[in-house]
Amino acid sequence: MPNNTANKIVSFADLLEIVAGAKAEGRCVVWSNGCFDILHAGHVEYLERAAALGDILIVGVNSDTSVKKTKGAGRPIMPQDQRARLLAALACVDYVVLYDQASPLELIGQLRPDIYAKGGDYNVETINQDERKLMESLGGRIELLPGVPGISTSKVIERIIRGFKK
């Protein structure tokens, strides 16, 4: 019988209980988030590295509404349910949760992850400073993980557009 990885997509209320149980067991909780619009090998490598930092990897996924606010018209390319489902199918991802806010600040504050993993397109100065300060106040840490050179959703979209203009 195939593994139903869709069960890894959980509500925030359920996630709070899951994280509380994991922390009670002394497990290290890693949080990461993003749009993950057009999942590519760079995302997979980044998430595998994030998962290796702890015991449980939770991925917050911007809802369609949130992506439109952040990325502008025409985005997301893939609807939120499909983006969440693809992430849930990755072996390195333990749980996926959708959120509407532009920043996961409130979610991070309630979940209190041990580690907040961010992609290599950020540095200490360019990450959301409120998120950085919150993680520091919680006693957690932020890990900036290197990206894969030349791979990004924007570059994939550009290649697709170029291919159709020929």
ABEGO torsion letter per residue (X at the ends): XBBBAAAABBBAAAAAAAAAAAAAAGBBBBBBBEAGBGBBAAAAAAAAAAAAABABBBBBBBBAAAAAAAAEBGOBABBAAAAAAAAAABAABABBBBBABABAAAAAAAAGBABBBBBAABBAAABBAAAAAAAAAAGBBBBBBBBBBGBBAAAAAAAAAAAAAX
